[in-house]
Amino acid sequence: MKRWWSMVGKEWRGTWTLLAVATAATVAFDIWLGIKTATWSLMHMGEGLAVGLSFIPFAGVGIATVVAGYFAMRGEWQSHTSMRTLSYPLSGTAVLTSKLAVILFNLVLVTLVAAAGVWFVASRTPGFRMMMTSDPTFMAWVRSREFLTSGIWVTISGILGIAFMVAVGMFSFVIGTLVPRISGLIAVAVHVLVWYLYFAFGPHAMYVASFLPNPVIVGFDNALDLVRRIEVPLLPLWPTLAVTAVLLLVAGRILESEVDA
């Protein structure tokens, strides 16, 4: 475990600068929106403009999530440190999980900063808070007993979703290294194939998972001026966790074979 943490530290030292830049850019953007929102709210149809723009950093996080795993592995190969990394007394899967842990921490941190930015901009937008507090659906959800637990499970699901997408990127790159001449093309094809299989067999996996204990997210709907409670079971939770583990295990074994070769 000590060696694994040492690898995590190595990965962190290589990414903290990019994390600092991304965090600072997000904070600066949200502060600028917070300053502008009062003026924009006086414009025609400009009441929610700043709040809408404050969601832009989430798009950046989404793009980074899709490509982070691939480029994390590609960086090792381009810097010619891959074999030295794989020669450490760690399994290939442990090497991948150390990279995944750092990427996950960075992306989750930027996501939290972006979420805080949305709240900051919304709180400075005239009339926005009153609009939210006068919404019966929103207030019913906030006042419900399951508000905290639902928020926790939504957070866990989001983190797992990020981990899955990063694992897909890592797996696609590792498969691509088996054919070095067209590794990029192979990686893209594998990336698309994994997503196709995930959605094709996902309903079957969720049916099997329906027999397992699944957490529930509680929400509320306002249909015909009647607020009603909605329970949504997180059926994709266990299949996504299982697929993420399989991708890391298989990619780890392939990495180990690179050293043995």
N, C-alpha and C positions, 0 to 999 in steps of 0.2 A: 504493500500500500504506500510505503514511503517513496518508492520509485515512481509510482503513479502520480503522486503529488508533485514530485520533482518534474515530471513531464508536463503537468498542468502549469507549473511555474514557468517552464520554458515557453510554452505556448502563450501564456499571459504576457510575458515580456515582449513577445513579437507582435502583439495586437493592441496593447494598451494605448498607444499613440492614436491609432485609428478610432478607438473607442472614445478617447477624449475629444477628438475633432468632431465626431458624430454627435456626441452629447452636447458640446458647446454650440454647434450649429443649430441643433434642435431648440435649445434654451434661447438662443438669440432670436430665432425665428418666432418663437411663441411670445417673447417679450415685445418684439416689434408689432405682432398682431394685437397684443394686449393694449399697446399704446394707440393703435389705429382704430380699434373696434368702436370706440365712442364716436369718432367722426364718421365712420362708415355707416353706423346705425342710423344716422340722420338722413342718409341717402335713400332714394326710392329703391325698394327691394334689397337693401343692404343690411337688414337687421341681423341676419345669420351668416353674413359673408365671412367674417373673421373666424367664427366658430367652425365653419365648413373648411376653411383653409388650414385650420389647426390640425386637421386630420391628415394632411399631406405627409408628415413624417412616417405615418403608419405604412404608406405605400413604399417608402424607402426601406422600411424594415422588412416588408414582404418580399421585395426584390432581393435584398441581402440574404434573406432566409433561403431562397431558392438556390442561390449561387454560392453561398458561403462554404458549404461542405466541399463542393468541387474545387474551388480555388484554394481552400486550405490544404488539400492534398496536392494540388498542382504546384503550389509554392514549394513544397518539399522536393518535388522532382526537379523543378527548374533550378533550385539552389544546390542541387546535388547532395542534399543531406538526407535523402530518403533511406538509403542503405545504412547510414550511421544511426539514424533513428530506429530502424527496424532491428539493428544489432543490439539494442539495449535489452537488458534482462526483463523484458515485458512481452506479453503476448500481443499479436497484431490487434486483437480486439481492444486490449487495454490502451494501446497507442491511439486507436480511433476514439475511444470514449474520453480520453484526456483532451483531445482536440474538440470533441463534441461539447464537453463540459464548459470549456472556455468560450466557444462560439455561442452556446446557449446563454451563458451568463451575460455576455456582451449584448446580445439581441434583446434579452429580457430587460436589461437595464435601460437600454435606449427606448424600449416600448413603454416602460414605466415613466420615464422622463416625458415621453410624448403624451401619455395619458394625463400626467400632471399638467402639461401644457394646455391640453384641451380644457381641463377644469379651470385653469387660470384665465384663459381667454373668455370662457363662458361666464365666469364670475365677474368679469369686467365689462361684459356686454349689457347695456341698459335693457331691462325688461326680460332678459333671457331667464334669469332665476325665477321671476314671477310666472313666466310661461310654464316652466317645468313644475313648479309647486302647485300650479292650478290644474295640471294634468292628472285626472283621477287614476289612470293606469299606472303612471310612474309612481305616484304616491302610495298606491296599493302595494306595489312591489317593494318600495323602500320600507314600508311599515310591516311587511310580512315577516314572520319568524324565520323563514328560509332565506332571507336576503343575504345574510353573511355566508351561509353554507353554499348557496348557489354561486355567489361571487368567488368563493374558494375553488369550487369545481370548475367554473369557467376559466379561472386562472390556470389551474392544473391542466385542463384540456388544451389551452393555448400553448403552454410550455411543451406539452407532448406533441402538439402539431408542429411546432418549430423544430423539435428534436427529430421528428420523422422526416421532415423535408431536408434537414441537414444531412441525415443518414442516407437519404436517397442520393444526394449529391456526392457524398463520399463513396458510396457503393458504385455509382455510375463511373466515377473516375478510376476506381480500382479495377473494374472490369475492362475499361478502356486501355489500361496498361498492358493487358494481355496481347494486344495487337498494336504495338507502338506506332506503326506507320500511320494508322488512321484512328489513333486513340480518341481524338476529339469527337469524331463522327460516331464511334462506338459508344462513347459516354453519353452523347445526346440521345442516341437510339435507346440505350438502356434506361435513361432517365424517363423518356416517354413511355417505354414499355412497362416500367414499374408502376407509373401512375395509371396506365390503362388497366393493368391487372388488379390494381387496388380498387378501382371503381367497378370493374367487371365482377370481381368476386367479393367485393365489400358487403353487398346485401346478404350473401350466404354466410359470411363471417359474423355479421351482426345478428343473424338469426340464431346462430350457435351461441353467441355471446348473450342473447336474451335470457338464457337459462342461468347465467352467472349473476351475482349481485352487482347491479349497476347503479351508480349514483344518479340522482335526479336533479335537474335544474328547474326551478319553479319560476314561472313568469305569469303575466296577466295580459288579458286582451280586452279591448273595449268595443264589443260588437253590439250594435243597436243600442248604444248608450247604457250598456250593461257590462260592468267589469266582472270578468270571470277568470278563474284560476286555471293555468295551463301547466302540466307537468311533462317535461321532456326528458326521457331516460337517455343517458350518454352511452348508447349502444356501440359507437365506434371506439370507445376508450380502450377496451381490452384487445380487440384486433389490431389497432394502431400500435399499441405497446408491443404486441407480439411480433408484428412485422418489423418494427424498428429494431428489436433485439436480433431477429434473424438476419437482417441486412448487415448489422455490425458484426455478427459472428461470422457470416460467410465472407465478408470483405476482409475481416481480420485473418481468417485462414488463408486467403489468397495472398495477403501481405507477407505472412510467414513463409509461404512457398517461394516468394521472391528471394528471401534470404537463403533458404535451403538450396535454391538453384544456383 
